[in-house]
Amino acid sequence: MSIDRRKFMLLAGASCAAPLAGPVLAKSGRAPWGELARRLGARFQPVRSPLVACRDSGGKGADALFASLKNPYRISDDPALTQTLGWTDGWTSAPSRYVVAAESATDVAAAVDFARRHNVRLVTKGGGHSYFGNSNAANSLLLWTKKIDRIEQHDAFVPAGAPAGSEAHKAVSIGAGCLWGRIYRETAVKHGRYVQGGGCLTVGVGGFVLGGGFGSFSKGFGTGAANLLEAEIVTADGKIRIANMWQDPELFFAFRGGGGGTFGIVTRLTLRTFDLPATIGAVLFDVTASDDQAWRTLVEKVMTFYADSLFNPHWGEQIRFGSGRKMSVALTAYGLDKTQIEAAWKPFFGWLRAHKDTYSMGGEPMIVTLPARDFWNPEILKQMPGIILSDDRPRASPDNVFWAGNLSEAGQVLHAYKSRWLPQGLLKGEGRNRLVDAIIAGASEWTIALHMNKGLAGGDPAAVKRSLETATNPQMVDAFGLLIVAAEGPPAWPGIPGHIPDNALGRKEAAGVARAFAPFVKLVPDGGCYLSEADYFGRDWREAYWGGNYPRLLRAKRTYDPTGMFRGHHTVGT
């Protein structure tokens, strides 16, 4: 994810068992689609792709179409589109043949039952942010959950089937079609509660939680999966289930980080909520070193400073290292006021100013704090120029806003994306020296980013404990952060003149990313990664995503989806 998006946001924030057999895709002419149409009425429709229409017309209206693809809400509202349009040499977004615009779990069950009986490929789209393209497939039936969007706050939620006297939680139940921007408005802005969600306002709740779910404040609150209390799920047999620690516990385990669209279709999630911190703050600045020795000293200094002063539950987000010996800091802090943030950073900024002939800063460091309720409030954010962009379609909701930096991601074609958890041992002694060596070597090839919120080491002990109970690779709790090295291009699609994917550039940039990533492979040869932000071509992905949890996930897959109805690239059982 780009630093620009984060900066704008911060201102506001094992076992290789045999694969399961999948259903043979029925030719669309042979499936009795009329049966589904009669049962669901207008909720069943053919999919009409604007990309296909543009291609078939020889590119008519292409410039206007691709300009519109920089609006993530426009993409989200079209069942034919996905937020990422492809991956160089990996996949290209392809529209389904038909869509079920589900309004309830009953609609989802009808579609699942039809697909199972007639061997039709089924895919699911919520927010449509899958980097691996698992929310689209040509000639498939799309289950679109966008209209399942109810949000309900709870003062004392007890999961179904829990023993008498079980703890009641403050919680929020969320329909699978909801996007995080709306969830934050309903939960934080209106009700003064915090729910652990994603940083991007247009990411969907379902894929986020099922993928594990790291957000800006995960060191303090744990992952999204760790805070899931209960889920309503439609499994491959067409049954609507309520899964939690007491009912279908193995399915519940699998849904907490086992991967979206893998074990069933989620229709509602209930997540634990927390007291909203009084403030959310950010520290933003850039600094450039004058020569190679100064560059090494700067990298050593910032990593030492992080380990000594920021390695705690309050701090998250990014430090980036790039070409020209430039470091960019965009870190968030929750629950700290401006005085506390300034005091924490005073020694580091004092050191930079004492060496101003060696280090050039791109203006004065920016330290901002906001009341936490304002962090996701569109009315407040619109008063801060350059922070957000709005849905520019006629009659769009004024609440449809997104961080300005997300513009680079809307409709992107990924060229490369590599990530690795970095263990906390690299923050001290000889480990820190080796980390600094890898950062300097990697940044000489491509910009690298350390996402401090996507490793739970140094986090709140209760949050860490909850997160360890999920399916995510346990390496996350020993990691101080997640290294990400990535490259992407603008919206493009095959066959449309002037907007054809630049595969030559994509391969060139992928090679640069690989060179930048290589020092970290040597540094952490058996490192895992966050499955929602990983390499499409990654090897040993079962171990990387889930570690020793994979055999348990595979058993759940064989129990709840024995024929492999729900499948995708690098999902359990494939």
C-alpha positions in Angstrom: 0.0 0.0 0.0 1.3 3.4 -0.8 2.8 5.8 1.7 0.6 8.6 0.4 -2.6 6.7 1.3 -1.3 6.1 4.8 -0.2 9.7 5.3 -3.6 10.9 4.3 -5.2 8.3 6.5 -3.0 9.1 9.5 -4.0 12.7 9.4 -7.6 11.7 10.1 -5.3 6.9 10.2 2.8 -27.4 6.9 1.2 -30.5 5.7 1.0 -30.8 1.9 -2.0 -33.1 1.8 -3.8 -34.1 -1.4 -6.1 -31.3 -2.7 -9.8 -31.6 -2.6 -11.6 -32.2 -5.8 -13.5 -29.2 -7.1 -16.8 -29.2 -9.0 -16.7 -29.4 -12.7 -17.9 -26.1 -14.1 -21.1 -26.6 -15.9 -21.4 -25.0 -19.3 -23.7 -22.1 -18.8 -26.1 -23.3 -21.5 -26.6 -26.6 -19.6 -27.3 -25.1 -16.1 -31.1 -24.6 -15.6 -30.7 -20.9 -14.7 -34.4 -20.3 -14.9 -34.8 -22.3 -11.7 -32.7 -19.8 -9.8 -34.4 -16.9 -11.5 -37.8 -18.1 -10.5 -36.7 -18.6 -6.9 -34.9 -15.3 -6.4 -36.6 -13.0 -8.9 -34.8 -9.7 -9.6 -32.0 -10.6 -7.2 -30.7 -13.0 -9.9 -29.4 -11.1 -12.9 -26.9 -11.5 -15.8 -23.6 -9.7 -15.3 -22.8 -6.9 -17.8 -19.2 -5.9 -17.7 -18.3 -2.3 -18.8 -14.8 -3.6 -19.6 -16.1 -6.3 -21.9 -18.5 -3.8 -23.6 -15.6 -1.3 -24.1 -13.4 -3.9 -25.5 -16.0 -5.3 -27.9 -16.7 -1.7 -29.1 -13.1 -1.2 -30.0 -12.4 1.1 -27.0 -15.4 3.5 -27.3 -15.6 5.6 -24.2 -12.4 4.0 -22.7 -10.9 7.1 -21.3 -14.1 8.0 -19.3 -14.4 4.4 -18.1 -10.9 4.1 -16.8 -11.1 7.5 -15.2 -14.2 6.2 -13.3 -12.2 3.2 -12.1 -10.2 5.6 -9.8 -13.4 5.8 -7.7 -13.4 2.7 -5.4 -17.2 3.1 -4.7 -17.9 2.9 -8.4 -16.0 -0.4 -8.5 -17.7 -1.7 -5.4 -21.1 -1.0 -6.8 -20.6 -3.0 -10.0 -20.7 -6.8 -9.7 -18.5 -7.1 -12.8 -15.6 -5.2 -11.3 -12.9 -5.8 -8.7 -10.7 -3.3 -6.8 -7.6 -4.9 -8.3 -7.9 -5.6 -12.1 -5.2 -8.1 -12.3 -1.6 -9.2 -11.6 1.1 -9.3 -14.2 1.5 -12.9 -15.4 -0.9 -14.1 -12.7 -4.6 -13.2 -13.3 -6.9 -10.8 -15.0 -10.3 -9.7 -13.6 -13.1 -11.6 -15.4 -16.8 -11.0 -14.9 -19.1 -13.8 -13.8 -22.0 -14.9 -16.1 -24.7 -14.3 -13.5 -25.0 -12.6 -10.1 -27.1 -13.3 -7.1 -27.4 -9.9 -5.3 -28.2 -11.6 -2.0 -30.3 -9.7 0.6 -30.3 -12.5 3.3 -28.6 -15.7 4.3 -31.6 -17.5 2.7 -30.7 -16.0 -0.7 -27.1 -17.1 -0.2 -28.3 -20.7 0.7 -30.4 -20.8 -2.4 -27.4 -19.9 -4.6 -25.1 -22.4 -2.8 -27.6 -25.2 -3.1 -28.1 -24.4 -6.9 -24.4 -24.3 -7.5 -23.8 -27.6 -5.7 -26.5 -29.5 -7.5 -25.6 -28.3 -10.9 -21.8 -28.2 -10.6 -21.5 -24.4 -11.2 -18.4 -22.5 -10.2 -19.3 -20.1 -7.3 -17.4 -17.0 -6.3 -18.1 -14.4 -3.6 -17.6 -10.6 -3.6 -18.0 -8.3 -0.7 -15.7 -5.3 -1.0 -13.8 -7.0 -3.9 -10.3 -6.3 -2.6 -8.8 -9.7 -3.1 -5.2 -9.3 -4.4 -5.3 -12.9 -5.7 -8.5 -12.4 -7.7 -10.5 -14.9 -5.6 -13.7 -12.8 -5.8 -14.0 -13.3 -9.6 -14.0 -16.0 -12.1 -15.1 -16.2 -15.8 -18.4 -18.0 -16.5 -19.2 -18.4 -12.8 -22.1 -17.6 -10.5 -21.3 -14.6 -8.3 -22.6 -14.4 -4.8 -22.6 -10.6 -4.1 -23.2 -9.8 -0.5 -23.3 -6.0 -0.8 -27.0 -5.7 0.1 -26.5 -7.6 3.3 -25.6 -4.5 5.2 -27.3 -4.3 8.5 -25.3 -3.0 11.5 -26.5 -3.6 15.1 -24.8 -2.5 18.3 -24.9 -4.7 21.4 -24.4 -3.7 25.0 -24.3 -7.3 26.2 -23.8 -9.9 23.5 -23.7 -13.6 24.5 -22.9 -16.0 21.6 -25.6 -18.6 20.8 -25.3 -21.8 22.7 -22.9 -20.4 25.3 -23.2 -21.9 28.8 -25.3 -20.1 31.4 -23.2 -17.4 33.1 -20.9 -16.8 30.1 -19.4 -13.4 29.7 -21.4 -10.8 27.8 -19.6 -8.5 25.5 -20.1 -5.1 24.0 -20.1 -5.9 20.4 -21.4 -5.0 16.9 -23.1 -7.3 14.4 -22.2 -6.5 10.8 -23.7 -7.7 7.5 -21.1 -9.2 5.2 -21.6 -6.5 2.5 -20.6 -3.6 4.7 -17.4 -1.5 4.1 -15.2 -0.3 6.9 -15.9 3.4 6.4 -19.6 2.9 7.2 -18.8 0.5 10.1 -16.5 3.1 11.7 -19.2 5.8 11.3 -21.8 3.7 12.9 -19.7 2.3 15.7 -17.1 5.0 16.5 -18.6 8.2 15.4 -22.2 7.6 16.5 -21.7 5.2 19.4 -18.2 6.0 20.7 -17.0 2.4 20.4 -13.9 1.0 18.7 -14.0 -2.1 16.5 -10.8 -3.5 15.0 -11.1 -3.0 11.3 -9.1 -2.1 8.2 -7.3 1.1 7.4 -8.8 1.4 3.9 -12.4 2.7 4.1 -13.7 0.7 1.1 -12.4 -2.8 2.3 -15.3 -5.2 3.1 -15.7 -6.7 6.5 -16.0 -10.3 5.5 -12.7 -10.7 3.6 -10.9 -8.6 6.1 -11.8 -10.8 9.1 -11.6 -14.1 7.3 -8.1 -13.2 6.1 -6.9 -12.4 9.6 -7.5 -8.7 9.7 -4.6 -6.4 10.7 -5.6 -2.7 11.2 -3.7 0.4 12.3 -4.1 -0.4 16.0 -3.7 -4.2 16.0 -0.9 -4.0 18.6 -3.4 -2.6 21.0 -6.6 -4.5 20.1 -5.5 -7.6 18.2 -6.6 -8.7 14.8 -10.1 -8.6 13.3 -10.2 -12.4 13.5 -9.2 -12.4 17.2 -12.2 -10.2 18.0 -14.8 -12.3 16.1 -17.4 -13.6 18.6 -19.8 -15.3 16.2 -20.5 -15.7 12.5 -23.6 -16.6 10.5 -22.4 -18.8 7.7 -23.8 -20.8 4.8 -21.8 -24.0 4.2 -21.5 -26.1 1.1 -24.5 -28.2 2.0 -26.7 -25.1 1.8 -27.2 -25.0 5.6 -27.3 -21.7 7.5 -25.1 -22.1 10.6 -24.3 -20.0 13.6 -20.7 -20.7 14.5 -18.9 -19.6 17.6 -16.8 -21.2 20.4 -19.7 -23.5 21.4 -21.4 -24.2 18.1 -19.4 -25.6 15.2 -16.2 -24.6 16.9 -13.9 -26.0 14.2 -15.7 -24.0 11.6 -15.4 -21.0 13.8 -11.7 -21.5 14.1 -11.3 -21.8 10.4 -13.3 -18.5 9.8 -10.8 -16.6 12.0 -8.0 -16.2 9.5 -8.4 -19.3 7.4 -9.1 -17.3 4.2 -12.2 -15.7 2.7 -14.6 -17.8 0.6 -12.9 -21.0 1.6 -15.1 -22.8 4.2 -18.5 -21.2 3.4 -20.1 -17.9 2.7 -20.3 -15.5 5.7 -23.4 -13.4 5.9 -23.1 -11.8 9.4 -20.2 -11.3 11.8 -20.3 -10.2 15.4 -17.2 -8.4 16.6 -16.1 -7.4 20.1 -15.9 -3.6 20.6 -13.8 -1.5 22.9 -13.8 1.8 24.7 -12.9 4.4 22.1 -9.5 6.1 22.9 -9.8 9.8 23.7 -7.4 10.7 20.8 -5.7 9.3 17.8 -2.5 10.9 16.6 0.1 10.8 13.9 3.7 11.6 13.3 4.6 12.4 9.6 8.0 13.4 8.2 10.6 12.7 5.6 14.4 12.8 6.0 17.2 12.3 3.5 20.8 11.4 4.3 23.7 13.2 2.6 25.9 10.1 2.0 26.1 6.4 2.5 27.6 6.5 6.0 25.0 9.0 7.2 22.3 6.8 5.6 23.4 3.7 7.6 23.6 5.8 10.8 20.0 7.1 10.2 18.6 3.6 9.7 20.4 2.4 12.8 19.1 5.4 14.8 15.5 5.0 13.8 15.4 1.3 14.5 17.0 1.8 17.9 14.6 4.6 18.6 11.6 2.5 17.6 12.8 -0.4 19.8 13.4 1.8 22.8 10.5 4.2 22.6 7.7 3.1 20.3 7.7 -0.7 20.6 4.5 -0.8 22.6 0.7 -1.2 22.0 0.1 2.5 21.2 2.1 2.8 17.9 1.4 1.4 14.4 1.7 2.0 10.7 4.8 2.6 8.6 8.4 3.5 8.2 9.6 3.4 4.6 13.1 3.4 3.1 13.7 4.3 -0.5 16.0 5.4 -3.2 18.1 8.5 -2.7 18.7 7.5 0.9 15.2 8.8 1.9 13.2 7.7 4.9 9.5 8.4 5.3 7.8 8.0 8.6 4.0 7.8 8.9 3.1 6.4 12.3 -0.1 6.4 14.2 -0.6 6.6 18.0 -3.8 5.9 19.8 -4.6 7.1 23.3 -1.7 9.6 23.5 -2.2 13.3 23.5 0.0 15.8 21.6 2.2 16.5 24.6 2.9 12.8 25.1 3.7 12.3 21.4 6.0 15.3 21.3 7.8 14.1 24.4 8.3 10.7 22.9 9.9 12.1 19.7 11.8 15.0 21.2 15.1 13.0 21.5 15.0 11.8 17.9 14.1 15.2 16.4 16.7 16.8 18.6 19.3 14.5 17.1 18.3 15.3 13.6 18.5 19.0 14.2 21.9 18.6 15.8 23.0 17.1 12.5 21.2 19.3 10.0 24.2 19.4 7.7 24.0 15.7 7.3 20.2 15.2 7.3 17.7 17.1 5.2 14.1 17.1 6.3 11.2 17.8 3.9 9.8 20.5 6.1 9.0 20.4 9.8 7.8 17.1 11.2 4.0 17.1 11.4 2.4 15.9 14.7 -1.4 15.9 14.8 -4.0 14.6 17.1 -7.7 14.3 16.7 -10.6 13.3 19.0 -11.0 9.7 18.1 -14.6 10.2 17.1 -13.5 12.7 14.4 -11.0 10.3 12.9 -13.7 8.6 10.7 -16.2 11.5 10.5 -16.7 12.7 6.9 -18.0 16.1 8.0 -14.8 16.7 9.9 -12.4 15.2 7.3 -13.9 17.3 4.5 -12.7 20.4 6.4 -9.1 19.2 6.0 -8.0 19.9 2.4 -6.3 17.0 0.6 -7.1 14.3 3.2 -10.1 12.6 1.6 -11.8 12.3 -1.8 -15.5 11.8 -2.3 -17.5 9.6 -4.5 -18.1 11.9 -7.5 -21.0 10.1 -9.1 -24.4 11.9 -9.3 -26.6 11.3 -6.2 -23.8 9.5 -4.4 -24.0 9.5 -0.6 -22.0 12.4 1.0 -20.6 9.8 3.4 -18.9 8.0 0.5 -15.4 9.2 1.2 -12.0 7.5 0.9 -8.4 8.5 1.8 -6.9 10.5 -1.0 -3.9 8.2 -1.2 -6.2 5.2 -2.1 -6.4 6.7 -5.5 -3.2 4.7 -6.5 -4.9 1.5 -5.5 -8.3 1.9 -7.1 -8.4 -0.3 -10.2 -4.7 -1.2 -9.9 -2.8 -3.9 -11.8 -0.3 -5.4 -9.4 3.1 -6.1 -10.8 4.6 -7.7 -7.6 3.8 -8.0 -3.9 6.1 -9.6 -1.4 5.9 -9.6 2.4 7.5 -11.2 5.4 7.1 -11.0 9.2 10.2 -9.7 11.0 10.9 -11.3 14.4 11.4 -9.0 17.4 14.9 -10.4 17.9 16.0 -8.2 15.0 15.5 -5.1 17.1 18.5 -5.7 19.4 22.1 -6.6 19.3 23.6 -8.4 16.3 20.0 -9.0 15.0 19.6 -5.2 14.6 22.9 -5.0 12.7 21.7 -7.6 10.3 18.3 -5.9 10.0 20.0 -2.6 9.1 22.1 -4.4 6.5 19.0 -5.8 4.9 17.2 -2.5 4.9 20.1 -0.7 3.2 20.5 -3.4 0.6 16.8 -3.7 -0.1 16.2 0.0 -0.3 18.9 0.4 -2.9 16.7 -1.7 -5.3 13.2 -0.6 -4.4 11.2 1.2 -1.8 10.6 -1.1 1.2 8.0 -0.6 4.0 8.0 -1.8 7.6 4.3 -2.0 8.7 4.7 -2.0 12.5 1.0 -2.6 13.2 1.1 -5.9 11.3 3.2 -7.7 13.8 1.9 -8.2 17.4 5.2 -8.3 19.4 5.2 -5.5 21.9 1.4 -5.4 21.8 -1.2 -5.6 24.6 -0.9 -9.1 26.2 -4.7 -9.8 26.1 -4.8 -8.8 22.4 -1.9 -11.1 21.6 -3.5 -14.0 23.5 -6.8 -13.6 21.6 -4.9 -13.5 18.3 -3.0 -16.7 19.1 -6.3 -18.5 19.2 -7.0 -17.8 15.5 -5.8 -19.7 12.4 -3.2 -17.1 11.4 0.4 -18.2 11.5 1.6 -17.8 15.1 4.8 -16.1 13.8 2.8 -12.9 13.9 3.0 -12.6 17.7 6.8 -12.7 17.7 7.0 -10.2 14.8 7.6 -6.5 15.4 6.2 -5.8 12.0 5.5 -6.9 8.4 7.9 -6.1 5.6 6.2 -5.2 2.3 7.8 -4.6 -1.0 5.4 -4.0 -3.9 4.8 -2.4 -7.3 1.6 -1.6 -9.2 0.3 0.1 -12.3 -2.8 2.1 -13.2 -6.1 0.5 -14.2 -5.7 -1.5 -17.4 -7.5 -4.4 -19.1 -6.6 -6.6 -22.1 -7.9 -5.6 -25.5 -8.8 -2.0 -24.8 -6.8 0.4 -26.9 -4.7 2.8 -24.8 -5.4 0.9 -21.7 -3.7 -2.5 -22.3 -1.6 -3.8 -19.3 2.1 -3.0 -19.7 3.4 -6.5 -19.1 7.0 -5.6 -20.0 7.0 -2.9 -17.3 5.3 -5.2 -14.9 8.0 -7.8 -15.3 10.7 -5.2 -15.0 9.3 -3.9 -11.7 8.7 -7.4 -10.4 12.4 -8.1 -10.9 13.2 -5.0 -8.9 10.9 -6.0 -6.1 12.5 -9.5 -6.0 16.0 -8.0 -5.7 14.9 -5.7 -2.9 13.2 -8.6 -1.1 16.1 -11.0 -1.4 18.1 -9.7 1.6 15.1 -10.3 3.8 14.7 -13.9 2.6 18.3 -14.4 3.7 17.6 -12.6 7.0 14.4 -14.6 7.8 14.6 -17.7 5.6 11.5 -19.4 7.1 9.4 -16.3 7.7 5.7 -16.3 7.3 3.4 -13.6 6.0 -0.1 -12.1 6.1 -2.2 -14.0 3.6 -4.2 -10.9 2.5 -1.0 -9.2 1.5 1.2 -11.8 0.0 2.9 -13.0 -3.2 0.6 -14.5 -5.8 3.6 -16.7 -6.9 4.8 -17.5 -3.3 6.0 -21.0 -2.5 5.4 -22.8 0.7 2.3 -20.7 1.1 0.5 -23.1 3.5 3.3 -22.8 6.0 3.7 -19.1 5.4 0.0 -18.2 6.0 -0.9 -20.7 8.7 2.1 -22.4 10.1 1.2 -25.5 12.2 -2.5 -24.5 11.9 -2.8 -25.8 8.4 -3.6 -29.5 9.2 -6.4 -28.4 11.4 -7.8 -26.1 8.7 -7.6 -28.9 6.2 -9.7 -31.1 8.5 -12.3 -28.4 8.8 -12.3 -28.0 5.0 -12.9 -31.7 4.5 -15.7 -31.6 7.1 -17.6 -28.6 5.8 -16.7 -28.6 2.1 -15.7 -32.1 1.2 -16.1 -31.6 -2.6 -14.2 -28.3 -2.7 -17.0 -26.1 -3.8 -15.4 -23.0 -2.3 -11.9 -22.6 -3.8 -9.4 -20.0 -5.0 -5.8 -19.4 -5.5 -3.8 -20.4 -2.5 -6.7 -21.4 -0.3 -7.0 -24.3 2.1 -7.4 -27.6 0.3 -6.2 -26.4 -3.1 
